[in-house]
């Protein structure tokens, strides 16, 4: 909770998405309740999830882009070799 006496600072704090609530305590004093702005990602399951997502993206790229293009190129080469050997 932050105590604010300046109107400009009050407008700045209330426009943030981390605002939870505000309460007028006195004519020139307002209490502003805010959520934490930083998220600490130091747990093991966070790292495991990041690795799993990156692995999924890499497999998707390999099988849906690299492999398709190499298969098309290899079929094209087989057709060329077939026609030139006839």
C-alpha positions in Angstrom: 0.0 0.0 0.0 1.3 3.4 -1.0 0.3 6.7 0.6 0.0 9.5 -2.0 -0.5 13.2 -1.4 0.2 14.5 -4.9 -2.6 14.4 -7.5 -0.2 13.8 -10.4 1.3 10.8 -8.6 -2.2 9.5 -7.8 -3.2 9.7 -11.5 0.0 7.8 -12.4 -0.6 5.0 -9.9 -4.3 4.6 -10.6 -3.7 4.3 -14.4 -1.4 1.2 -13.9 -2.8 -2.3 -14.5 -1.4 -3.4 -11.1 -4.0 -1.3 -9.2 -6.1 -3.3 -6.8 -8.0 -0.6 -4.9 -7.7 3.0 -3.5 -9.1 4.6 -0.5 -9.4 8.3 0.5 -8.0 8.6 4.0 -8.0 12.4 4.4 -8.6 15.5 2.3 -5.0 15.4 1.0 -4.1 11.7 1.6 -5.0 8.7 -0.5 -4.0 5.1 0.1 -3.4 3.1 -3.1 -3.2 -0.7 -2.9 -1.1 -2.2 -5.8 -0.1 -5.8 -6.8 3.5 -6.8 -7.2 5.0 -5.7 -10.6 7.6 -8.3 -10.8 7.1 -12.0 -11.1 9.8 -14.3 -9.7 10.3 -17.4 -12.0 12.7 -19.4 -9.9 10.8 -22.7 -9.5 11.8 -25.9 -11.2 8.5 -26.4 -13.1 8.9 -23.0 -14.8 12.2 -24.0 -16.3 10.8 -27.4 -17.3 7.8 -25.7 -19.0 10.1 -23.4 -20.9 12.2 -26.3 -22.1 9.1 -28.3 -23.1 7.7 -25.4 -25.1 11.0 -24.8 -26.9 11.3 -28.5 -27.7 7.8 -28.5 -29.1 8.6 -25.5 -31.3 11.8 -27.1 -32.6 10.1 -30.4 -33.4 7.3 -28.5 -35.2 9.8 -26.6 -37.3 11.8 -29.7 -38.1 8.9 -31.9 -39.1 6.6 -29.3 -40.8 9.2 -27.2 -42.6 12.6 -28.9 -42.9 11.4 -32.4 -43.5 8.7 -31.4 -46.0 11.1 -29.4 -48.1 13.8 -32.1 -48.1 11.2 -34.8 -49.1 10.0 -32.7 -52.0 13.6 -32.1 -53.1 14.5 -35.8 -52.8 11.5 -36.8 -54.9 12.4 -34.2 -57.5 16.0 -35.6 -57.6 14.6 -39.2 -58.0 12.4 -38.2 -60.9 15.4 -36.4 -62.6 17.7 -39.4 -62.1 14.9 -41.7 -63.5 14.5 -39.6 -66.6 18.2 -39.2 -67.3 18.9 -42.9 -66.9 16.3 -44.0 -69.4 
